Amino acid sequence: MLQCQMSQGGFVGNVVISKHGHDKGSYYVIISHDDKFALLANGENRPTKAPKRKNIRHLFVTKNRTAATSDLEIKKAIQEFKRS
């Protein structure tokens, strides 16, 4: 189901949590994706200029969405999500 929704382009801007890998439990925002992979940024060690490429099967997509485009805005959006 997630793969079908990802291919429709509806998840750019969603806050996600990594489910697998050395970054398990890390929060990111989807800045782009295709059928198999998403490009993720968190505003800190993964800025929008050097996003992380991660298999979409390894992500938990939350319902929280942001229109943030800069690293600072993304960082603030993730912090707000963690507080809620």
Biopython code that builds the backbone (N, CA, C, O; Angstrom):
import numpy as np
from Bio.PDB.StructureBuilder import StructureBuilder

atoms = [
    (1, "MET", "N", (0.826, -1.194, 0.000)),
    (1, "MET", "CA", (0.000, 0.000, 0.000)),
    (1, "MET", "C", (0.866, 1.252, 0.000)),
    (1, "MET", "O", (0.596, 2.186, -0.755)),
    (2, "LEU", "N", (1.892, 1.285, 0.828)),
    (2, "LEU", "CA", (2.774, 2.444, 0.894)),
    (2, "LEU", "C", (3.444, 2.690, -0.450)),
    (2, "LEU", "O", (3.572, 3.838, -0.878)),
    (3, "GLN", "N", (3.876, 1.615, -1.124)),
    (3, "GLN", "CA", (4.548, 1.787, -2.400)),
    (3, "GLN", "C", (3.625, 2.396, -3.442)),
    (3, "GLN", "O", (4.061, 3.228, -4.238)),
    (4, "CYS", "N", (2.362, 2.001, -3.452)),
    (4, "CYS", "CA", (1.401, 2.572, -4.400)),
    (4, "CYS", "C", (1.202, 4.054, -4.124)),
    (4, "CYS", "O", (1.174, 4.861, -5.053)),
    (5, "GLN", "N", (1.065, 4.418, -2.859)),
    (5, "GLN", "CA", (0.859, 5.810, -2.506)),
    (5, "GLN", "C", (2.106, 6.627, -2.802)),
    (5, "GLN", "O", (2.001, 7.774, -3.238)),
    (6, "MET", "N", (3.285, 6.058, -2.574)),
    (6, "MET", "CA", (4.529, 6.774, -2.850)),
    (6, "MET", "C", (4.630, 7.099, -4.338)),
    (6, "MET", "O", (5.046, 8.199, -4.702)),
    (7, "SER", "N", (4.255, 6.156, -5.203)),
    (7, "SER", "CA", (4.401, 6.383, -6.636)),
    (7, "SER", "C", (3.443, 7.451, -7.150)),
    (7, "SER", "O", (3.650, 7.990, -8.237)),
    (8, "GLN", "N", (2.397, 7.766, -6.388)),
    (8, "GLN", "CA", (1.455, 8.803, -6.789)),
    (8, "GLN", "C", (1.958, 10.200, -6.432)),
    (8, "GLN", "O", (1.330, 11.189, -6.808)),
    (9, "GLY", "N", (3.078, 10.302, -5.715)),
    (9, "GLY", "CA", (3.675, 11.594, -5.402)),
    (9, "GLY", "C", (3.046, 12.305, -4.234)),
    (9, "GLY", "O", (3.179, 13.524, -4.125)),
    (10, "GLY", "N", (2.367, 11.601, -3.357)),
    (10, "GLY", "CA", (1.653, 12.252, -2.286)),
    (10, "GLY", "C", (2.399, 12.422, -0.982)),
    (10, "GLY", "O", (1.809, 12.926, -0.027)),
    (11, "PHE", "N", (3.659, 12.033, -0.881)),
    (11, "PHE", "CA", (4.331, 12.043, 0.403)),
    (11, "PHE", "C", (5.453, 13.062, 0.545)),
    (11, "PHE", "O", (6.116, 13.089, 1.582)),
    (12, "VAL", "N", (5.684, 13.885, -0.439)),
    (12, "VAL", "CA", (6.704, 14.924, -0.302)),
    (12, "VAL", "C", (6.249, 15.888, 0.784)),
    (12, "VAL", "O", (5.137, 16.414, 0.740)),
    (13, "GLY", "N", (7.123, 16.113, 1.757)),
    (13, "GLY", "CA", (6.787, 16.984, 2.876)),
    (13, "GLY", "C", (6.373, 16.245, 4.132)),
    (13, "GLY", "O", (6.254, 16.863, 5.190)),
    (14, "ASN", "N", (6.148, 14.932, 4.052)),
    (14, "ASN", "CA", (5.772, 14.169, 5.225)),
    (14, "ASN", "C", (6.983, 13.905, 6.113)),
    (14, "ASN", "O", (8.093, 13.690, 5.626)),
    (15, "VAL", "N", (6.750, 13.925, 7.425)),
    (15, "VAL", "CA", (7.773, 13.523, 8.382)),
    (15, "VAL", "C", (7.768, 12.002, 8.413)),
    (15, "VAL", "O", (6.707, 11.381, 8.487)),
    (16, "VAL", "N", (8.968, 11.396, 8.356)),
    (16, "VAL", "CA", (9.092, 9.945, 8.390)),
    (16, "VAL", "C", (10.075, 9.539, 9.484)),
    (16, "VAL", "O", (10.891, 10.341, 9.941)),
    (17, "ILE", "N", (9.978, 8.289, 9.888)),
    (17, "ILE", "CA", (10.893, 7.722, 10.876)),
    (17, "ILE", "C", (11.551, 6.507, 10.240)),
    (17, "ILE", "O", (10.874, 5.665, 9.650)),
    (18, "SER", "N", (12.861, 6.418, 10.361)),
    (18, "SER", "CA", (13.606, 5.292, 9.828)),
    (18, "SER", "C", (13.322, 4.046, 10.655)),
    (18, "SER", "O", (13.435, 4.074, 11.881)),
    (19, "LYS", "N", (12.950, 2.939, 9.983)),
    (19, "LYS", "CA", (12.653, 1.688, 10.678)),
    (19, "LYS", "C", (13.836, 0.730, 10.700)),
    (19, "LYS", "O", (13.895, -0.153, 11.556)),
    (20, "HIS", "N", (14.787, 0.889, 9.768)),
    (20, "HIS", "CA", (15.912, -0.043, 9.645)),
    (20, "HIS", "C", (17.195, 0.710, 9.345)),
    (20, "HIS", "O", (17.170, 1.846, 8.871)),
    (21, "GLY", "N", (18.309, 0.064, 9.626)),
    (21, "GLY", "CA", (19.609, 0.638, 9.310)),
    (21, "GLY", "C", (20.251, 1.297, 10.514)),
    (21, "GLY", "O", (19.688, 1.307, 11.609)),
    (22, "HIS", "N", (21.441, 1.850, 10.298)),
    (22, "HIS", "CA", (22.169, 2.479, 11.407)),
    (22, "HIS", "C", (21.486, 3.739, 11.915)),
    (22, "HIS", "O", (21.785, 4.211, 13.012)),
    (23, "ASP", "N", (20.572, 4.285, 11.125)),
    (23, "ASP", "CA", (19.842, 5.493, 11.522)),
    (23, "ASP", "C", (18.442, 5.180, 12.052)),
    (23, "ASP", "O", (17.575, 6.053, 12.083)),
    (24, "LYS", "N", (18.226, 3.932, 12.468)),
    (24, "LYS", "CA", (16.919, 3.505, 12.978)),
    (24, "LYS", "C", (16.430, 4.460, 14.068)),
    (24, "LYS", "O", (17.163, 4.782, 15.003)),
    (25, "GLY", "N", (15.186, 4.903, 13.931)),
    (25, "GLY", "CA", (14.600, 5.819, 14.900)),
    (25, "GLY", "C", (14.815, 7.292, 14.576)),
    (25, "GLY", "O", (14.300, 8.157, 15.284)),
    (26, "SER", "N", (15.559, 7.590, 13.531)),
    (26, "SER", "CA", (15.820, 8.978, 13.139)),
    (26, "SER", "C", (14.630, 9.556, 12.388)),
    (26, "SER", "O", (13.917, 8.847, 11.678)),
    (27, "TYR", "N", (14.432, 10.853, 12.559)),
    (27, "TYR", "CA", (13.334, 11.571, 11.911)),
    (27, "TYR", "C", (13.862, 12.329, 10.700)),
    (27, "TYR", "O", (14.946, 12.910, 10.744)),
    (28, "TYR", "N", (13.089, 12.317, 9.619)),
    (28, "TYR", "CA", (13.434, 13.019, 8.391)),
    (28, "TYR", "C", (12.168, 13.596, 7.769)),
    (28, "TYR", "O", (11.054, 13.297, 8.199)),
    (29, "VAL", "N", (12.360, 14.427, 6.750)),
    (29, "VAL", "CA", (11.259, 14.912, 5.917)),
    (29, "VAL", "C", (11.557, 14.455, 4.495)),
    (29, "VAL", "O", (12.688, 14.580, 4.025)),
    (30, "ILE", "N", (10.548, 13.928, 3.811)),
    (30, "ILE", "CA", (10.724, 13.492, 2.421)),
    (30, "ILE", "C", (10.786, 14.729, 1.532)),
    (30, "ILE", "O", (9.866, 15.547, 1.533)),
    (31, "ILE", "N", (11.877, 14.862, 0.770)),
    (31, "ILE", "CA", (11.980, 15.994, -0.147)),
    (31, "ILE", "C", (11.777, 15.568, -1.606)),
    (31, "ILE", "O", (11.531, 16.403, -2.476)),
    (32, "SER", "N", (11.883, 14.259, -1.860)),
    (32, "SER", "CA", (11.648, 13.729, -3.194)),
    (32, "SER", "C", (11.569, 12.206, -3.091)),
    (32, "SER", "O", (12.054, 11.630, -2.117)),
    (33, "HIS", "N", (10.964, 11.546, -4.083)),
    (33, "HIS", "CA", (10.934, 10.084, -4.086)),
    (33, "HIS", "C", (10.586, 9.564, -5.465)),
    (33, "HIS", "O", (10.070, 10.283, -6.321)),
    (34, "ASP", "N", (10.890, 8.271, -5.654)),
    (34, "ASP", "CA", (10.439, 7.568, -6.843)),
    (34, "ASP", "C", (9.754, 6.291, -6.358)),
    (34, "ASP", "O", (9.305, 6.240, -5.213)),
    (35, "ASP", "N", (9.662, 5.268, -7.193)),
    (35, "ASP", "CA", (8.936, 4.059, -6.805)),
    (35, "ASP", "C", (9.599, 3.271, -5.684)),
    (35, "ASP", "O", (8.907, 2.604, -4.915)),
    (36, "LYS", "N", (10.935, 3.332, -5.570)),
    (36, "LYS", "CA", (11.634, 2.501, -4.594)),
    (36, "LYS", "C", (12.379, 3.269, -3.513)),
    (36, "LYS", "O", (12.576, 2.751, -2.414)),
    (37, "PHE", "N", (12.795, 4.492, -3.806)),
    (37, "PHE", "CA", (13.636, 5.235, -2.882)),
    (37, "PHE", "C", (13.090, 6.631, -2.604)),
    (37, "PHE", "O", (12.418, 7.238, -3.437)),
    (38, "ALA", "N", (13.402, 7.117, -1.405)),
    (38, "ALA", "CA", (13.037, 8.479, -1.022)),
    (38, "ALA", "C", (14.308, 9.244, -0.696)),
    (38, "ALA", "O", (15.272, 8.668, -0.191)),
    (39, "LEU", "N", (14.311, 10.538, -0.982)),
    (39, "LEU", "CA", (15.400, 11.423, -0.578)),
    (39, "LEU", "C", (14.930, 12.163, 0.660)),
    (39, "LEU", "O", (13.875, 12.797, 0.660)),
    (40, "LEU", "N", (15.732, 12.073, 1.722)),
    (40, "LEU", "CA", (15.334, 12.572, 3.028)),
    (40, "LEU", "C", (16.294, 13.624, 3.544)),
    (40, "LEU", "O", (17.499, 13.553, 3.301)),
    (41, "ALA", "N", (15.753, 14.605, 4.262)),
    (41, "ALA", "CA", (16.577, 15.638, 4.900)),
    (41, "ALA", "C", (16.064, 15.832, 6.321)),
    (41, "ALA", "O", (14.881, 15.646, 6.606)),
    (42, "ASN", "N", (16.997, 16.217, 7.217)),
    (42, "ASN", "CA", (16.579, 16.515, 8.589)),
    (42, "ASN", "C", (17.065, 17.886, 9.049)),
    (42, "ASN", "O", (16.818, 18.277, 10.190)),
    (43, "GLY", "N", (17.746, 18.613, 8.183)),
    (43, "GLY", "CA", (18.183, 19.959, 8.516)),
    (43, "GLY", "C", (19.460, 20.023, 9.322)),
    (43, "GLY", "O", (19.988, 21.112, 9.549)),
    (44, "GLU", "N", (19.971, 18.887, 9.761)),
    (44, "GLU", "CA", (21.198, 18.872, 10.559)),
    (44, "GLU", "C", (22.301, 18.154, 9.785)),
    (44, "GLU", "O", (22.969, 18.751, 8.941)),
    (45, "ASN", "N", (22.484, 16.859, 10.081)),
    (45, "ASN", "CA", (23.540, 16.114, 9.406)),
    (45, "ASN", "C", (23.131, 15.667, 8.004)),
    (45, "ASN", "O", (23.975, 15.198, 7.240)),
    (46, "ARG", "N", (21.862, 15.801, 7.657)),
    (46, "ARG", "CA", (21.381, 15.526, 6.299)),
    (46, "ARG", "C", (20.636, 16.753, 5.774)),
    (46, "ARG", "O", (19.408, 16.813, 5.832)),
    (47, "PRO", "N", (21.391, 17.736, 5.258)),
    (47, "PRO", "CA", (20.749, 18.942, 4.722)),
    (47, "PRO", "C", (20.099, 18.661, 3.363)),
    (47, "PRO", "O", (20.306, 17.599, 2.776)),
    (48, "THR", "N", (19.332, 19.595, 2.886)),
    (48, "THR", "CA", (18.650, 19.426, 1.599)),
    (48, "THR", "C", (19.634, 19.350, 0.429)),
    (48, "THR", "O", (19.302, 18.803, -0.623)),
    (49, "LYS", "N", (20.826, 19.888, 0.603)),
    (49, "LYS", "CA", (21.834, 19.822, -0.469)),
    (49, "LYS", "C", (22.493, 18.451, -0.576)),
    (49, "LYS", "O", (23.051, 18.111, -1.619)),
    (50, "ALA", "N", (22.431, 17.662, 0.499)),
    (50, "ALA", "CA", (23.012, 16.316, 0.514)),
    (50, "ALA", "C", (22.038, 15.356, 1.201)),
    (50, "ALA", "O", (22.328, 14.855, 2.287)),
    (51, "PRO", "N", (20.885, 15.095, 0.575)),
    (51, "PRO", "CA", (19.868, 14.271, 1.230)),
    (51, "PRO", "C", (20.270, 12.792, 1.308)),
    (51, "PRO", "O", (21.110, 12.317, 0.544)),
    (52, "LYS", "N", (19.653, 12.094, 2.238)),
    (52, "LYS", "CA", (19.871, 10.665, 2.405)),
    (52, "LYS", "C", (18.941, 9.918, 1.462)),
    (52, "LYS", "O", (17.758, 10.246, 1.371)),
    (53, "ARG", "N", (19.458, 8.926, 0.765)),
    (53, "ARG", "CA", (18.658, 8.085, -0.113)),
    (53, "ARG", "C", (18.332, 6.812, 0.662)),
    (53, "ARG", "O", (19.233, 6.100, 1.105)),
    (54, "LYS", "N", (17.033, 6.528, 0.824)),
    (54, "LYS", "CA", (16.631, 5.384, 1.637)),
    (54, "LYS", "C", (15.480, 4.643, 0.969)),
    (54, "LYS", "O", (14.578, 5.257, 0.398)),
    (55, "ASN", "N", (15.523, 3.335, 1.046)),
    (55, "ASN", "CA", (14.459, 2.491, 0.514)),
    (55, "ASN", "C", (13.160, 2.812, 1.253)),
    (55, "ASN", "O", (13.147, 2.896, 2.481)),
    (56, "ILE", "N", (12.078, 2.988, 0.512)),
    (56, "ILE", "CA", (10.807, 3.368, 1.135)),
    (56, "ILE", "C", (10.255, 2.280, 2.049)),
    (56, "ILE", "O", (9.457, 2.571, 2.940)),
    (57, "ARG", "N", (10.667, 1.036, 1.843)),
    (57, "ARG", "CA", (10.214, -0.042, 2.723)),
    (57, "ARG", "C", (10.797, 0.104, 4.123)),
    (57, "ARG", "O", (10.299, -0.508, 5.069)),
    (58, "HIS", "N", (11.834, 0.899, 4.261)),
    (58, "HIS", "CA", (12.500, 1.085, 5.549)),
    (58, "HIS", "C", (12.042, 2.343, 6.272)),
    (58, "HIS", "O", (12.699, 2.797, 7.208)),
    (59, "LEU", "N", (10.915, 2.908, 5.841)),
    (59, "LEU", "CA", (10.406, 4.145, 6.434)),
    (59, "LEU", "C", (9.012, 3.956, 6.999)),
    (59, "LEU", "O", (8.187, 3.239, 6.432)),
    (60, "PHE", "N", (8.758, 4.613, 8.132)),
    (60, "PHE", "CA", (7.408, 4.723, 8.673)),
    (60, "PHE", "C", (6.947, 6.142, 8.358)),
    (60, "PHE", "O", (7.507, 7.111, 8.870)),
    (61, "VAL", "N", (5.930, 6.259, 7.519)),
    (61, "VAL", "CA", (5.428, 7.567, 7.105)),
    (61, "VAL", "C", (4.370, 8.032, 8.102)),
    (61, "VAL", "O", (3.373, 7.344, 8.322)),
    (62, "THR", "N", (4.590, 9.197, 8.701)),
    (62, "THR", "CA", (3.620, 9.758, 9.629)),
    (62, "THR", "C", (2.595, 10.592, 8.867)),
    (62, "THR", "O", (2.757, 10.851, 7.675)),
    (63, "LYS", "N", (1.554, 11.004, 9.554)),
    (63, "LYS", "CA", (0.540, 11.863, 8.936)),
    (63, "LYS", "C", (0.918, 13.331, 9.022)),
    (63, "LYS", "O", (0.246, 14.186, 8.444)),
    (64, "ASN", "N", (1.993, 13.626, 9.744)),
    (64, "ASN", "CA", (2.430, 15.012, 9.914)),
    (64, "ASN", "C", (3.106, 15.487, 8.630)),
    (64, "ASN", "O", (3.998, 14.824, 8.099)),
    (65, "ARG", "N", (2.671, 16.631, 8.148)),
    (65, "ARG", "CA", (3.168, 17.176, 6.892)),
    (65, "ARG", "C", (3.689, 18.588, 7.104)),
    (65, "ARG", "O", (3.184, 19.320, 7.955)),
    (66, "THR", "N", (4.695, 18.969, 6.335)),
    (66, "THR", "CA", (5.246, 20.314, 6.429)),
    (66, "THR", "C", (5.500, 20.867, 5.038)),
    (66, "THR", "O", (5.748, 20.121, 4.090)),
    (67, "ALA", "N", (5.436, 22.176, 4.933)),
    (67, "ALA", "CA", (5.748, 22.855, 3.673)),
    (67, "ALA", "C", (7.170, 23.401, 3.717)),
    (67, "ALA", "O", (7.563, 24.184, 2.852)),
    (68, "ALA", "N", (7.935, 22.993, 4.716)),
    (68, "ALA", "CA", (9.299, 23.494, 4.906)),
    (68, "ALA", "C", (10.180, 23.159, 3.698)),
    (68, "ALA", "O", (10.115, 22.064, 3.141)),
    (69, "THR", "N", (11.000, 24.134, 3.316)),
    (69, "THR", "CA", (11.926, 23.914, 2.209)),
    (69, "THR", "C", (13.376, 24.151, 2.606)),
    (69, "THR", "O", (14.281, 23.587, 1.991)),
    (70, "SER", "N", (13.610, 24.964, 3.610)),
    (70, "SER", "CA", (14.988, 25.226, 4.036)),
    (70, "SER", "C", (15.363, 24.268, 5.165)),
    (70, "SER", "O", (14.494, 23.684, 5.813)),
    (71, "ASP", "N", (16.656, 24.117, 5.389)),
    (71, "ASP", "CA", (17.136, 23.227, 6.448)),
    (71, "ASP", "C", (16.628, 23.662, 7.815)),
    (71, "ASP", "O", (16.246, 22.820, 8.628)),
    (72, "LEU", "N", (16.618, 24.948, 8.077)),
    (72, "LEU", "CA", (16.159, 25.448, 9.367)),
    (72, "LEU", "C", (14.673, 25.141, 9.585)),
    (72, "LEU", "O", (14.274, 24.732, 10.676)),
    (73, "GLU", "N", (13.863, 25.339, 8.550)),
    (73, "GLU", "CA", (12.427, 25.049, 8.650)),
    (73, "GLU", "C", (12.182, 23.555, 8.860)),
    (73, "GLU", "O", (11.310, 23.175, 9.642)),
    (74, "ILE", "N", (12.944, 22.708, 8.170)),
    (74, "ILE", "CA", (12.806, 21.260, 8.312)),
    (74, "ILE", "C", (13.183, 20.843, 9.732)),
    (74, "ILE", "O", (12.494, 20.034, 10.354)),
    (75, "LYS", "N", (14.271, 21.395, 10.232)),
    (75, "LYS", "CA", (14.720, 21.080, 11.593)),
    (75, "LYS", "C", (13.639, 21.460, 12.611)),
    (75, "LYS", "O", (13.354, 20.688, 13.526)),
    (76, "LYS", "N", (13.043, 22.636, 12.457)),
    (76, "LYS", "CA", (11.988, 23.087, 13.370)),
    (76, "LYS", "C", (10.747, 22.203, 13.263)),
    (76, "LYS", "O", (10.129, 21.888, 14.280)),
    (77, "ALA", "N", (10.374, 21.799, 12.047)),
    (77, "ALA", "CA", (9.200, 20.946, 11.851)),
    (77, "ALA", "C", (9.400, 19.591, 12.535)),
    (77, "ALA", "O", (8.466, 19.061, 13.137)),
    (78, "ILE", "N", (10.593, 19.033, 12.450)),
    (78, "ILE", "CA", (10.880, 17.755, 13.097)),
    (78, "ILE", "C", (10.845, 17.914, 14.615)),
    (78, "ILE", "O", (10.315, 17.053, 15.317)),
    (79, "GLN", "N", (11.400, 18.998, 15.118)),
    (79, "GLN", "CA", (11.380, 19.245, 16.565)),
    (79, "GLN", "C", (9.944, 19.374, 17.085)),
    (79, "GLN", "O", (9.613, 18.844, 18.146)),
    (80, "GLU", "N", (9.095, 20.081, 16.331)),
    (80, "GLU", "CA", (7.689, 20.225, 16.723)),
    (80, "GLU", "C", (6.979, 18.875, 16.722)),
    (80, "GLU", "O", (6.174, 18.590, 17.609)),
    (81, "PHE", "N", (7.279, 18.045, 15.723)),
    (81, "PHE", "CA", (6.662, 16.730, 15.654)),
    (81, "PHE", "C", (7.086, 15.876, 16.851)),
    (81, "PHE", "O", (6.260, 15.154, 17.410)),
    (82, "LYS", "N", (8.336, 15.944, 17.246)),
    (82, "LYS", "CA", (8.823, 15.154, 18.388)),
    (82, "LYS", "C", (8.152, 15.580, 19.688)),
    (82, "LYS", "O", (7.921, 14.756, 20.572)),
    (83, "ARG", "N", (7.842, 16.858, 19.801)),
    (83, "ARG", "CA", (7.204, 17.379, 21.018)),
    (83, "ARG", "C", (5.746, 16.960, 21.129)),
    (83, "ARG", "O", (5.219, 16.815, 22.232)),
    (84, "SER", "N", (5.098, 16.768, 19.989)),
    (84, "SER", "CA", (3.653, 16.456, 20.017)),
    (84, "SER", "C", (3.365, 14.992, 20.277)),
    (84, "SER", "O", (2.202, 14.590, 20.326)),
]
sb = StructureBuilder()
sb.init_structure("model")
sb.init_model(0)
sb.init_chain("A")
sb.init_seg("    ")
for serial, (resi, resn, name, xyz) in enumerate(atoms, 1):
    if name == "N":
        sb.init_residue(resn, " ", resi, " ")
    sb.init_atom(name, np.array(xyz, "f"), 0.0, 1.0, " ", f" {name:<3s}", serial, name[0])
structure = sb.get_structure()
